[in-house]
Amino acid sequence: MCLKSGIAPALIALALLCAAPPAGAQTHTLSPALLQSAGALIEPVSHSELLAVIRLDGSETTNWYLLGPAGHARLLGSGLSQLPHVQQIAVSPNKAWLAVLSTGAGQPLVEIVDLKQLLETKRYVVLQQINPSPGTIRLHGWQEQRLILSSNAPLARRASDTPAVPPGQLLPAPRNFAVTINTGRIEEFTSARRTLNTPAR
């Protein structure tokens, strides 16, 4: 996640320092409400746990936490996504997959991650990548077990792991697409769901 400029990043940094665990430990006590007010990316992964993605102002490192009851936070890792700036995350309804939209040097990339591996073993296992470069892409959540996104790249006309789209082949306007994770198939979709919130910066 990205944090808003101003007082919020300082509050988060102070919270992390004040709640710092003993040497060698990987847990903190963090308030989901404080994180959300600062612009954190937060998604529920169970009835009592939240996934939080945090990047403080001035830092290129994105931290990933699993937030449990009473604000207990376990560090899952830092800098996990291929590109440094995580813009959106979306957990699938069956809690099996995590969609991550990140950017770097002005270019976006979507990764489909094995959520169970991330939460249980702290391994960031990428099952599929969607690279619209030089086009744009945006997550719109899930419908059943398909990821819904929009892009001005012709994603349905090519395999998801092919090289970047030639600029002349970009669509005149973004279209909605559905990604079937088990097969990797991408097809046009006619009614995208709600747009996920994006960080302030």
C-alpha positions, 0 to 999 in steps of 0.5 A, spaced: 500 500 500 501 507 499 500 511 505 498 518 504 503 524 505 502 528 512 501 526 519 499 519 517 505 516 515 509 519 521 503 516 526 504 509 522 512 509 523 511 511 530 506 505 531 511 500 528 516 503 533 512 503 539 509 496 538 516 493 536 517 486 538 523 483 541 529 482 537 528 476 532 521 476 532 516 478 526 510 480 530 507 487 531 501 490 534 497 495 529 490 498 529 487 496 522 483 503 523 489 507 523 492 503 517 486 504 513 486 512 515 493 512 513 491 509 506 493 502 507 491 496 502 487 492 507 483 485 505 480 480 509 483 473 508 478 470 514 473 471 518 478 474 523 484 476 519 486 481 514 492 482 509 495 489 510 500 492 505 504 498 507 509 502 504 511 508 508 513 515 505 520 516 502 521 508 502 521 503 496 520 497 501 513 495 501 511 491 507 506 485 508 502 484 514 497 479 516 493 482 522 489 478 527 485 479 533 486 485 537 491 488 532 496 482 532 500 483 526 505 478 523 510 480 518 509 476 511 515 479 508 518 485 504 518 487 497 514 481 495 511 484 488 515 484 482 514 491 481 515 496 487 509 500 488 503 496 490 497 499 487 491 494 488 490 488 492 484 483 491 482 476 495 478 471 491 472 469 494 474 462 496 481 465 499 485 461 494 488 467 490 490 474 491 491 479 485 496 484 486 497 490 481 503 493 482 507 499 478 514 501 477 517 506 472 510 508 470 509 500 467 503 496 471 503 488 472 498 484 475 500 478 479 496 472 481 499 469 487 497 463 491 494 466 497 495 460 502 502 459 501 503 467 502 499 466 509 502 459 511 509 459 509 511 467 507 512 464 500 510 469 494 508 464 489 506 467 482 501 463 478 500 468 473 502 474 470 498 479 466 503 485 463 499 490 459 505 494 457 505 499 454 497 499 456 494 500 462 490 495 467 486 496 473 483 491 478 475 490 479 475 485 484 472 478 483 466 474 480 465 467 483 473 465 481 474 469 475 478 476 476 475 482 473 480 487 470 480 493 465 485 494 460 486 498 453 491 492 451 488 486 447 489 481 453 483 476 450 487 476 443 494 473 446 497 469 452 498 472 458 505 471 458 507 474 451 511 480 450 509 487 451 503 489 446 506 493 440 503 501 441 499 500 435 495 494 437 492 498 443 485 499 444 482 505 443 479 505 450 479 500 456 475 494 455 473 489 461 476 482 461 475 476 466 481 471 468 480 464 469 485 462 474 485 455 473 486 455 466 489 462 465 484 464 460 483 471 458 476 473 455 472 479 454 467 481 460 461 485 459 459 487 466 465 489 471 464 489 478 465 495 483 472 498 482 477 497 488 480 503 491 487 505 489 492 508 494 492 516 494 499 516 491 
